[in-house]
């Protein structure tokens, strides 16, 4: 019992008054129970699990039944009983609004009776329910009833549809039906209110708010404001509105508190019999989804956890550190699960990573050893190779003298200093200069041969002639790389502060040094690869830079290690290629930014591009070439590796060009193996941009964006080729020109080039089945002579957009499928929007505005389901036999012909076509043809269907022609004309024709004329 409470004392034969029985006994029991509950659980929460929030009807929500909790002030609440009012609870349901839901316990009066002593009304019973109890904010006397403002017990948003109890604080009547009312809440646009049916037995109606008690039945629902910390509220969660009327679908109950019972403490504590104290001891159970121990920060992020197996995770902003559990097979191992494992103590100015991408672990010679062993032995010299720490730069001292600046180096585990010195070289010789310590004094020495040696620190390779130094190649190693995963060389004029110091000022210097270093095979593990990493700007004056070894990578370092950021600029001014592949394999160029700063190469040497990012002077195969993430500007081209003299290559296999941007070149983007001297296979060019310079002349050959010679397995996807300013941004020949087998060109944009937009050639008869899909070939000028030209049989040309060509829009050879394309604005009068050879399927295309023909086919295929608009020439021309032309729609023609469809071959079928203007013409070569179920709206000034060949069938057509001939068979014999409907015009057969069957036709007032002696004319109607 809490201090200050009074407890009744009972005696024999004692009468108890109201105060003793009610206040000192029943209220004492009530308060004592509440104090016990509150003492155990001083915060609101749910026992074991909290209830779910759901909805089954518009603008309502439900609270799961059968859950128990406490409100933090001693009251117990259960969901789902008759007095919780927690199903189908109406609410505002505004779009995206968040409504907080909680339960409160209250005890409103429920029964009124007259006092047997005084006769006055008094309340005799109360009940515990879920609801919000209080007084109204205002009372309005309406005469026979009252209106009460409920703002305080509801919210400033509508609670319409909910119910509210109301009664007087002190009853004026003992009539139950008059003393209590339960009224539906209404919303007046500003606040919630209720209007009663009576005045609760009052002779004089009170408008004092405190004289009334109002009880909103059910949960407390507050918009936006979080009530999870409000006193006396058992928090449930939130409902997110979806807009009225609708069923809400977003419910969150993670904010509800779960309470731990005393038995639950057994799962997290153990009794220590030695001290008699409880100790933390967390048990794990089968089916656990959470770690037994976690620690979270103020934002709810886990910062520390222990798994059931004993594995410890410590989470940091850069990753996490893991201590492996016993029995895991990795007992006692600490490692970073992601990112670096950083180390720092009080003596260090900054944190340092334990490992790095280039130092992935101890070398094989330390396998099974320790990090301390490695450090100790490295200090002893066993694994500290000859390395220049600073200085020691070789320069020409005049004549045969080589000057070397002062500096420091490490040799045999010891530090040495070199004072600036000069050494005299032999004339007409190649010599290698190094620092010598054999005499105990550091001095310069030289030798005529290079070898990888742990006892020498090499400085430079020199070449002399005519009493002067003609070449100085720095070969100093500024880091020892033989124990690293890769041989990494850093270059650049000004390295970023956070990066490693540069070994060389230019890439050319690095390549020359690598060429020397690899003269002696003992100089490094052949399994390791060379990487030249560009840290700062390079100005290359000695070009082309020949690739010295296989398996080399030249990459730009992204400052700050920002993924995808292009590295520093590489510039070259010579009139040559920047890089010479030099017959080497497994070469990678990555994240380079290059620029040819030579004046516009308006008159390139010879007839081929000569100032490219990458070329070759060696006649050799090209294998495993990767160029990714590079940005290039200027010169004649990007990659130029044809098999045509003088840049001849052999076979090409395994080439990847991806994520590159090439601009301001005057000749070409990528040229590979244009001739037939070698073969190409497995080539991918993707996600790249190739754009020509807006001015400057180009060489006389290789004027294309992408030009690939005979290839097997070629994919070009998502590239942009060309450019536009109306005349000169595109390339001077084709945008994309490729040949080979297994070709796929998808998702490319080809803009305003002077030749064909996309051309797929055929070198051998077996070159077929190319895929050209989802590309766009466009102007704005009509520079492209043809949009897409495919020379390979049985290819698929689909879903492309072709605009503004001076010739054909799409052109294909035998057996191709041309479907789903959009072709517009062809200006060639004798050309076609789509031109196909025999055996092609042309379907589902949209063709607009051509000054020549719409679709031209050599027959033996199908032209179906196309839509054609404003074509000046024949909209569809069939020039070969056995064609099917069906289901096409020919809309209004800006310059209509009398005939929109021309058939000049035998055995063709025209069925189900719709012609808005113009007719159908079968010339004298169109024997044995069928025209059926076509619809001609306005067939022109002459004839609707004009047939001048023999053995034709014209049946089931509708010709809307007011005057003239709807159907005219002239100089034809053996015709079947049946079941046609001519709206107003005539059906006429020439006077010299014979053996016609004309039956079941109808004209809207026109005549049917068939004068042949052997004609059959029957069942026709002319009215």
Phi, psi and omega in degrees: 000133181288141178307136177102346178279150179249133182246132181294147173250129184259137177230161176298142174054040182251133174269137181251133175276180182300315184297316182293315186284316184276303187287312189271356178239293185293314179293329177297313178299319180297312181292324179296320178296317179296322180294323178295312181298315181292327178294325178282319183228093184278352174245153177292154179172174185248145178275123177072291180222152177268158181286151175277154172255132180219181175207142178233000182211160181303136170059030176221165171219162180234148176250130183304135182278162171084014179254143182238146179200183178227151185270003179087355177236023171100359181262138175261139184229138176235136179273154170087002177268180188293340185251016179262340175048048188241023173241146180050049181281118180290148173207171188299314177063047174282149184299126175068001177285144181255126182246122179272137186238131176215163180245139177234144178263139176212164183231082178282156175292148182229342185225141178230140177214163176280141178290130179292343182272312186253341184082357180278155180289142175210150179280134185243355180205148175227159177227150179267124181225172169269119181182172179248114185254144178181197177248154179290163178276336178198155180230132177243126179277114179263008182097288181261356178203179180229153174245129185242131177279126186252022188305317185293319184273353176248251180189178179271020171238160188298135170242025184303140181098343177276168182247149182225131174274149177214139175202167180282148177298323174235119189291146177253352181217148176261009177275117186304314185293334179273333186281332184233142172222145170241118192235145176286137179283138175237161181242122183265013181097341180237319181209167176277145180206164172228151176236123185278173176264340180223194182237018173064034176077013182279131173287318175242117186287126178277140172249017176276122185299324184292347179280357184238151173241128177240142182227109175281113184288136176098195188289160172274124183236115183237130180280129173074309186288129180285123180250014184295338180257005181289139179295139177077008180250123173270104190285136180255309181157205183231152173239130178260127182293148178241007179095128182274138357269131175194167177267120180294149184232350185251115181230139179232123179240011182290343179280350179287142182269136175256132184263145179261130177272165181302318177300332180294338180297337178299334182283343186236003180223158170225148178273128179265107183292340180290316182256347184073023183246159173276139177239150177288122178212102189268128178266147173252150184228152175301136180092356177301137175252352178242153174294148182300326182231127173220151173233132183242154175274184184293344178265004179086007179277136179288127180247344182206137179208152175233125182278166177302334179275355180096008178285132184251127175245129174244116186265135178236172181294335181262359181158218178208153180247136186239129170254112185294149183277157175297139179083002182277352187090348178233038187307132172079004182274133175251127176209158177278126179288330177208150181075194182269151168268107186265142181238143177196140171231184186295343183268357183256141181280339181207164177285150179230139178286146178288322180230182178207172181296332181264349177238078189281352180165181179290150178291171184299330182292342179256009182304126182089354179270199182233166177297320179295321175303314182298317180296314182298315182289326177296320177295329177283353173103351184293331182228034173240091185293171180296119187219130173276127182272315177203157176070209178061051180261130182270134178221162180287120179265006182097138182063231178258012181273135175247120178268138176234125182288163180292160179177185179235150177212160178249134179213130181055035176081003182242151175270138179229154177239137176250125172279143180313134189211166179229141175232141181264130184265161174281147180283149177053052183212165170246123184225156181242124185259139181214167175271131185248132179236010186295332181275358184090349178243134180285126179211173178268144177218168182215159178208158182271354179232149178254139173213150177286119186222136176278358182252005179229144172252104183287145182243310185201151167260133184235150174230132181236153177195139177062031178077017180219160176277123181258343181206135173233117178248112177295128178233022180286134173269119180261008168201144182273121191249001188289341178259009181268164180293323175228160172273111185249129178239132182256136180227163177133147184287328183215097182289149175294147185304326185277355185260172177291154178293153181283143173275325184221156179280332184226161176292324180300319178297317180297317180296320178297321179292318179298322178300321178290313184301326183273005175295326180256110183303337180285357184286353180183164180286121181297343178286342182270153183251158177266137175233126174254113185254122183271113182263327183227179183297139178238132172248107186267118180253345180251088182236158000287152178271111182281132175289121190275333186219161171290157171071035181255145176238130174244117187224149173270134179277131178278115182301136183075008180056037177278118185301132174086354180284128183290142184287187183297162184284138173245123183241146170219147188247350182286162180272040181230177171295155175285310181242141173248114183300331167060030176073015183266156182245167177054049181256134181235132170245124187220133173056039177263147175238111188235153179211129172273112185265008174299150176303156184316119182285073185285338178230073182301151179293141180066207182245007181239155177301136187234353181237083186241161173300315182221128173221198177202149173244001183258140175272097185202164176288155175246114182232136173056061176258127181235126175230107184227145172065023184263149176238123184228143179218139172090174181079195182268333182192184183256288178243121183231095182227066178278172172253039178238133181305144006270353183264064189276134171238164175268229179286150180236125181218129176077072179239130177234122173236115188213145174057040179251150176234117183241122182225160172061031172264148184262351183240295195211162173266285180233126175235121179229124168049057185291332183271206180239016182286341180217190179232154175241146175208150177054069179242130177232123174238117191216150168053042184230162181238132177231114187228133182279154176294148184284351176211169180106141179278157179246164175297168187278351178227168177055057182256042188240155177292305175230122181229112183241126179288204186295114187236151172237112183082065181247128177235125172237119184219145171054044177250152174248123186233126179101200180184191178198136160221019180098343182213321196229000182285326181288167180287158187282356175226221185290152172288303176231126180225115183223155172223162178134198182231146182075044185262136175225123177235112186223146170066021182265152174244120184241121193236119160055044174270165188275343179253221178283141178296299176230121179237127175246110185268174180229116177269319181236160182297338181275002178278104181205176177062048171284157176242120178233102189215145173069022180263166176228123178242121188212173181280227024279340176271173182262056181283323183297124177289325173218142180289296178229128181231114182245120180263006185256128180298153172057034177271164177246123178237103190219151170057033176262159174241123180235126182225145169057075173242151177273351177231219181295147174285301176230133181228132185217153180266196193297143170074013182275157172251120180241105189217149172067017181270157173241118184234132184212154167063056170267131186258355182284118185296329181260007183256181185230154170293319172227127182232116183231152175274189188294151173080013181268153172252121180242108188217147171062026180267156177242116186240130185223133166058085172232137180277351174252224180275161174277287178238130178239123182228144177268018171087190180054028178213198182229138174239101190226144168065025179267155176239124184234138183222136170056051175259128187285318180277200175300130181291317172228126178238123180254111185250007179223161186284167172059045176258148174246122179240107188216150171064020179271154179236122181246111186270188187306137181255129182291335176224074195294138169276164170295328183232126180268330178244126178245126176243122181231036179210163186277163170058043178253152180237126173245116186219135170067025178272151179242121181244121182280322177223143178091170185239198181239132185236119172257112183279186189287356173264358187266055177287155175059038179255159181234131171237112185222145171055032174269155179237122180244112183285310184217085193289007176100197189268347181249258186248152176285294173246118185245116186235116182242007175263197186239164173058041180261161176233123178236110190215140171068023181267155173243123181237115182266081182231117187288323182226167178076196184269121170287316175229130181225115176255106186245142182049036181240148175235160173058051180262146170246117181235109194218137168065027179269155179237116180248115186275080172110330183271190184255163169241115189232137173242134184305156188289337184262004186270153183224166173060053177253148173243112183240102186222148170066022179268160180222132173241146181274055180108347179282175183262160172238116186238120177217087190278356184301145183294328184255018180285149172249118180237115186208149171056034176264161181223132184246010180239000000 
